[in-house]
Amino acid sequence: MSVNDVKLIALDLDGTLLNSDKALTARTRAALESAAERGVRIVPATGRFYRGMPEAVRALPFVRYAITMNGAQVLDAETGETICSAEISTEEALAFYEHLDTLPVICDCYIDGWGYMTASMQERAAGVGVAMANGHPEVRAAADMLTDDCDADGVARGIERLLDMGEEQKRVF
């Protein structure tokens, strides 16, 4: 995958985009701005409602879309319009999920705040899977690339590495 292939960066909030103090660091913000300037869409993805996202994330001028409510809603942050909304029962979700795992598609299922995705779907999910150092061991093991934890600007370092953003990334990795 070349740098020019990166079109979208979707980021979980807690423990990924935000550090353990629930803050967006200056370095991570700068890396996001640089990626956005290169035409990369920055899309926060969270289990929260849009208004439940920290103001520091909602105020980012380059964030046009947000995936919220554990994927049950996609929101246009500029207009406030819900682009997509999906709510189904747990039984329907699990039956559908089992069927989808047999197909060349990607989805995840959230039940009571926990996300589930099969290994085969994880492999299909991203061109490059990047895991945070503070991520779950199974996620780290399946990742193509590891980056630092949320308290060490892991998102910034991962973006810098993916987009080959100069000498800084060579010192870090």
Order of alpha helices (4+ residues) and beta strands (2+ residues): beta-alpha-beta-alpha-beta-beta-beta-alpha-beta-beta-alpha-beta-alpha-beta-alpha-alpha
